[in-house]
Amino acid sequence: MNKIILAIPLVPLATLLALAQPAPGQEVLKLTLPKPMFIGTPTNLKSPNLEVVTGKSRGAFYVPKGTLLLSGKKKVTSRAAAKTAVRKKWTGHKAAAKSSARKALKSKGRVSKARPVKKARPKQRIAISHHREEDFKCDGLRAYAKYRDLGIADATHGLAQAHVIRLQGPCNPAEVSKLHYHDVEFQMVYVLKGWVKTYMEGQGETTMQQGSCWTQPPKIRHMILDYSDDVELLEIILPADFKTVELKA
């Protein structure tokens, strides 16, 4: 029977010692590994980057001189543990958000919205006005009219005004018939004597006689076309102070 002899070259001991020594400019990196902990079922990790367990002591690890170990004194973690921590943190945030939303809804259901406080008007007083010719004055809106103030504006602290109007004759259409509107909340006119011919947008021309009454909606465009020499009107307006805007025909 033929014998097969393998020729295995022997590496000199000096060469092995040379391989175990650091190269010029290198030094041994001292590693202090944490104590292993075996808790629960071990995870079967498979990765080409993991060191093969041989049961023997690990050889020296050489690095360039001056190298710093950045992971020294750092907390040891794993990717699986990090994912679990992030998941727990995110779940906690979601639970806290839901809890806050529920509390907000419950609180909203319990607390009613505060209603705006309506400013109280000053207490009104009684106003009595008797007829006196000297009370008709040319101190109103139109120069061709005399006004008798009934004291309503003062008694209501500006809530409303009421006056008797005497339009001065004869009527001058060039002065009287001018389109305008009043920025008011309410306006009513009652014919006490004579007649007056008016124009109101959407209504057209209307002759109002003694006993006639009409309202003029806020900002409706209107004008007086003609009137009798003895016409008297009772006018009530809210509020007492308002703006009149003259318009071009």
Buried (B, 14 or more C-beta within 10 A) or exposed (E): EEEEEEEEEEEEEEEEEEEEEEEEEEBEEEEEEEEEEEEEEEEEEEEEEEEEEEEEEEEEEBBEEEEEEEEEEEEEEEEEEEEEEEEEEEEEEEEEEEEEEEEEEEEEEEEEEEEEEEEEEEEEEEBEBEEEEEBBEEEBEBEBBBBBBBBBBBBBBBBBBBBBBBBBEEBEEEEBBBBEBBEBEEBBBBBEBBBBBBBBBEEEEEEBEBEBEBEBBEEBBBBBBBBBEEBBBBBBBBBBEBEEEEEEE
